[in-house]
Amino acid sequence: RPPTDRRATMRCSRAALVAAVLALARADELAPKSIHVTLRASWDTTPLLLEAGEFFADEQRFWQFVDAVAGNSTALPSERAQHEAAMAAAAALLPPGGARTLELYLATCAMSPRVE
């Protein structure tokens, strides 16, 4: 082989090596990274109706919420029944986006520290 072919081969080999190293480095950056968090609160689970009550208090509709929940049932033993009562009150007392906001607050227990 002539010397120029050898130099060209070396340059191509170096370029291929650099490209491979860069591809591997980039692949590491693109790998999905996940974070797992466990949070333990110093208080027990708060009943949903109490959290919903705090939410309605912020909306200046606490007593309307109490009347709506008290008028629809006598006892709400399960979390599901409490959730349904809170969402029914939200549908009746809040603007359209308000019920979705309440749903988010209940799902994240955002009002729980205030109740405690």
CNS distance restraints for C-alpha pairs under 8 A (distance, minus, plus):
assign (resid   1 and name CA) (resid   5 and name CA) 6.61 0.50 0.50
assign (resid   1 and name CA) (resid   6 and name CA) 7.30 0.50 0.50
assign (resid   2 and name CA) (resid   6 and name CA) 7.03 0.50 0.50
assign (resid   3 and name CA) (resid   7 and name CA) 6.49 0.50 0.50
assign (resid   4 and name CA) (resid   8 and name CA) 6.21 0.50 0.50
assign (resid   5 and name CA) (resid   9 and name CA) 6.07 0.50 0.50
assign (resid   6 and name CA) (resid  10 and name CA) 6.18 0.50 0.50
assign (resid   7 and name CA) (resid  11 and name CA) 6.17 0.50 0.50
assign (resid   8 and name CA) (resid  12 and name CA) 6.15 0.50 0.50
assign (resid   9 and name CA) (resid  13 and name CA) 6.05 0.50 0.50
assign (resid  10 and name CA) (resid  14 and name CA) 6.10 0.50 0.50
assign (resid  11 and name CA) (resid  15 and name CA) 6.04 0.50 0.50
assign (resid  12 and name CA) (resid  16 and name CA) 6.00 0.50 0.50
assign (resid  13 and name CA) (resid  17 and name CA) 6.10 0.50 0.50
assign (resid  14 and name CA) (resid  18 and name CA) 6.11 0.50 0.50
assign (resid  15 and name CA) (resid  19 and name CA) 6.05 0.50 0.50
assign (resid  16 and name CA) (resid  20 and name CA) 6.09 0.50 0.50
assign (resid  17 and name CA) (resid  21 and name CA) 6.22 0.50 0.50
assign (resid  18 and name CA) (resid  22 and name CA) 6.12 0.50 0.50
assign (resid  19 and name CA) (resid  23 and name CA) 6.01 0.50 0.50
assign (resid  20 and name CA) (resid  24 and name CA) 6.18 0.50 0.50
assign (resid  21 and name CA) (resid  25 and name CA) 6.18 0.50 0.50
assign (resid  22 and name CA) (resid  26 and name CA) 6.04 0.50 0.50
assign (resid  23 and name CA) (resid  27 and name CA) 6.02 0.50 0.50
assign (resid  24 and name CA) (resid  28 and name CA) 6.39 0.50 0.50
assign (resid  25 and name CA) (resid  29 and name CA) 6.66 0.50 0.50
assign (resid  26 and name CA) (resid  30 and name CA) 6.31 0.50 0.50
assign (resid  27 and name CA) (resid  31 and name CA) 6.20 0.50 0.50
assign (resid  43 and name CA) (resid 116 and name CA) 7.45 0.50 0.50
assign (resid  45 and name CA) (resid 112 and name CA) 7.76 0.50 0.50
assign (resid  46 and name CA) (resid  50 and name CA) 6.98 0.50 0.50
assign (resid  46 and name CA) (resid  51 and name CA) 6.97 0.50 0.50
assign (resid  46 and name CA) (resid 112 and name CA) 5.86 0.50 0.50
assign (resid  46 and name CA) (resid 115 and name CA) 7.47 0.50 0.50
assign (resid  46 and name CA) (resid 116 and name CA) 7.82 0.50 0.50
assign (resid  47 and name CA) (resid  51 and name CA) 6.70 0.50 0.50
assign (resid  47 and name CA) (resid  79 and name CA) 7.38 0.50 0.50
assign (resid  48 and name CA) (resid  52 and name CA) 6.02 0.50 0.50
assign (resid  48 and name CA) (resid  79 and name CA) 6.73 0.50 0.50
assign (resid  48 and name CA) (resid  82 and name CA) 6.14 0.50 0.50
assign (resid  48 and name CA) (resid  83 and name CA) 6.41 0.50 0.50
assign (resid  48 and name CA) (resid  86 and name CA) 7.92 0.50 0.50
assign (resid  48 and name CA) (resid 106 and name CA) 6.87 0.50 0.50
assign (resid  49 and name CA) (resid  53 and name CA) 5.92 0.50 0.50
assign (resid  49 and name CA) (resid  82 and name CA) 5.93 0.50 0.50
assign (resid  49 and name CA) (resid  83 and name CA) 7.34 0.50 0.50
assign (resid  49 and name CA) (resid  86 and name CA) 6.54 0.50 0.50
assign (resid  50 and name CA) (resid  54 and name CA) 6.40 0.50 0.50
assign (resid  50 and name CA) (resid 115 and name CA) 6.79 0.50 0.50
assign (resid  51 and name CA) (resid  55 and name CA) 6.40 0.50 0.50
assign (resid  51 and name CA) (resid 106 and name CA) 6.94 0.50 0.50
assign (resid  51 and name CA) (resid 109 and name CA) 7.38 0.50 0.50
assign (resid  51 and name CA) (resid 110 and name CA) 7.92 0.50 0.50
assign (resid  51 and name CA) (resid 111 and name CA) 5.20 0.50 0.50
assign (resid  51 and name CA) (resid 112 and name CA) 5.90 0.50 0.50
assign (resid  51 and name CA) (resid 115 and name CA) 6.66 0.50 0.50
assign (resid  52 and name CA) (resid  56 and name CA) 6.21 0.50 0.50
assign (resid  52 and name CA) (resid  86 and name CA) 6.39 0.50 0.50
assign (resid  52 and name CA) (resid 102 and name CA) 7.19 0.50 0.50
assign (resid  52 and name CA) (resid 106 and name CA) 7.11 0.50 0.50
assign (resid  52 and name CA) (resid 111 and name CA) 7.77 0.50 0.50
assign (resid  53 and name CA) (resid  57 and name CA) 6.06 0.50 0.50
assign (resid  53 and name CA) (resid  62 and name CA) 6.02 0.50 0.50
assign (resid  53 and name CA) (resid  65 and name CA) 7.02 0.50 0.50
assign (resid  53 and name CA) (resid  66 and name CA) 7.62 0.50 0.50
assign (resid  54 and name CA) (resid  58 and name CA) 6.45 0.50 0.50
assign (resid  54 and name CA) (resid  62 and name CA) 7.53 0.50 0.50
assign (resid  54 and name CA) (resid 111 and name CA) 6.43 0.50 0.50
assign (resid  54 and name CA) (resid 114 and name CA) 7.57 0.50 0.50
assign (resid  54 and name CA) (resid 115 and name CA) 7.18 0.50 0.50
assign (resid  55 and name CA) (resid  59 and name CA) 6.65 0.50 0.50
assign (resid  55 and name CA) (resid 102 and name CA) 7.02 0.50 0.50
assign (resid  55 and name CA) (resid 105 and name CA) 7.89 0.50 0.50
assign (resid  55 and name CA) (resid 111 and name CA) 6.99 0.50 0.50
assign (resid  56 and name CA) (resid  60 and name CA) 6.24 0.50 0.50
assign (resid  56 and name CA) (resid  61 and name CA) 5.10 0.50 0.50
assign (resid  56 and name CA) (resid  62 and name CA) 4.82 0.50 0.50
assign (resid  56 and name CA) (resid  65 and name CA) 6.70 0.50 0.50
assign (resid  57 and name CA) (resid  61 and name CA) 5.65 0.50 0.50
assign (resid  57 and name CA) (resid  62 and name CA) 4.49 0.50 0.50
assign (resid  58 and name CA) (resid  62 and name CA) 7.93 0.50 0.50
assign (resid  61 and name CA) (resid  65 and name CA) 6.15 0.50 0.50
assign (resid  61 and name CA) (resid  93 and name CA) 7.75 0.50 0.50
assign (resid  62 and name CA) (resid  66 and name CA) 6.29 0.50 0.50
assign (resid  63 and name CA) (resid  67 and name CA) 6.13 0.50 0.50
assign (resid  64 and name CA) (resid  68 and name CA) 6.12 0.50 0.50
assign (resid  64 and name CA) (resid  93 and name CA) 7.66 0.50 0.50
assign (resid  65 and name CA) (resid  69 and name CA) 6.17 0.50 0.50
assign (resid  65 and name CA) (resid  89 and name CA) 6.17 0.50 0.50
assign (resid  65 and name CA) (resid  90 and name CA) 7.98 0.50 0.50
assign (resid  65 and name CA) (resid  93 and name CA) 7.56 0.50 0.50
assign (resid  66 and name CA) (resid  70 and name CA) 5.94 0.50 0.50
assign (resid  67 and name CA) (resid  71 and name CA) 5.82 0.50 0.50
assign (resid  68 and name CA) (resid  72 and name CA) 6.36 0.50 0.50
assign (resid  68 and name CA) (resid  89 and name CA) 5.89 0.50 0.50
assign (resid  69 and name CA) (resid  73 and name CA) 6.68 0.50 0.50
assign (resid  69 and name CA) (resid  85 and name CA) 6.07 0.50 0.50
assign (resid  69 and name CA) (resid  86 and name CA) 7.18 0.50 0.50
assign (resid  69 and name CA) (resid  89 and name CA) 6.75 0.50 0.50
assign (resid  70 and name CA) (resid  74 and name CA) 6.62 0.50 0.50
assign (resid  72 and name CA) (resid  85 and name CA) 7.73 0.50 0.50
assign (resid  76 and name CA) (resid  81 and name CA) 5.47 0.50 0.50
assign (resid  76 and name CA) (resid  82 and name CA) 5.65 0.50 0.50
assign (resid  77 and name CA) (resid  81 and name CA) 6.84 0.50 0.50
assign (resid  77 and name CA) (resid  82 and name CA) 7.50 0.50 0.50
assign (resid  78 and name CA) (resid  82 and name CA) 6.35 0.50 0.50
assign (resid  79 and name CA) (resid  83 and name CA) 5.97 0.50 0.50
assign (resid  80 and name CA) (resid  84 and name CA) 6.14 0.50 0.50
assign (resid  81 and name CA) (resid  85 and name CA) 6.15 0.50 0.50
assign (resid  82 and name CA) (resid  86 and name CA) 6.14 0.50 0.50
assign (resid  83 and name CA) (resid  87 and name CA) 6.13 0.50 0.50
assign (resid  84 and name CA) (resid  88 and name CA) 6.05 0.50 0.50
assign (resid  85 and name CA) (resid  89 and name CA) 6.21 0.50 0.50
assign (resid  86 and name CA) (resid  90 and name CA) 6.14 0.50 0.50
assign (resid  87 and name CA) (resid  91 and name CA) 6.13 0.50 0.50
assign (resid  87 and name CA) (resid  99 and name CA) 6.57 0.50 0.50
assign (resid  87 and name CA) (resid 102 and name CA) 7.76 0.50 0.50
assign (resid  87 and name CA) (resid 103 and name CA) 7.55 0.50 0.50
assign (resid  88 and name CA) (resid  92 and name CA) 6.38 0.50 0.50
assign (resid  89 and name CA) (resid  93 and name CA) 5.94 0.50 0.50
assign (resid  90 and name CA) (resid  94 and name CA) 5.27 0.50 0.50
assign (resid  90 and name CA) (resid  98 and name CA) 6.94 0.50 0.50
assign (resid  90 and name CA) (resid  99 and name CA) 5.12 0.50 0.50
assign (resid  90 and name CA) (resid 102 and name CA) 7.47 0.50 0.50
assign (resid  91 and name CA) (resid  95 and name CA) 7.59 0.50 0.50
assign (resid  91 and name CA) (resid  96 and name CA) 7.31 0.50 0.50
assign (resid  91 and name CA) (resid  99 and name CA) 5.96 0.50 0.50
assign (resid  94 and name CA) (resid  98 and name CA) 5.26 0.50 0.50
assign (resid  94 and name CA) (resid  99 and name CA) 6.50 0.50 0.50
assign (resid  95 and name CA) (resid  99 and name CA) 7.33 0.50 0.50
assign (resid  96 and name CA) (resid 100 and name CA) 7.59 0.50 0.50
assign (resid  97 and name CA) (resid 101 and name CA) 6.30 0.50 0.50
assign (resid  98 and name CA) (resid 102 and name CA) 6.15 0.50 0.50
assign (resid  99 and name CA) (resid 103 and name CA) 6.19 0.50 0.50
assign (resid 100 and name CA) (resid 104 and name CA) 6.33 0.50 0.50
assign (resid 101 and name CA) (resid 105 and name CA) 6.23 0.50 0.50
assign (resid 102 and name CA) (resid 106 and name CA) 6.09 0.50 0.50
assign (resid 103 and name CA) (resid 107 and name CA) 6.12 0.50 0.50
assign (resid 104 and name CA) (resid 108 and name CA) 6.20 0.50 0.50
assign (resid 105 and name CA) (resid 109 and name CA) 5.81 0.50 0.50
assign (resid 105 and name CA) (resid 110 and name CA) 5.14 0.50 0.50
assign (resid 105 and name CA) (resid 111 and name CA) 6.89 0.50 0.50
assign (resid 106 and name CA) (resid 110 and name CA) 6.71 0.50 0.50
assign (resid 106 and name CA) (resid 111 and name CA) 7.64 0.50 0.50
assign (resid 111 and name CA) (resid 115 and name CA) 6.50 0.50 0.50
assign (resid 112 and name CA) (resid 116 and name CA) 6.43 0.50 0.50
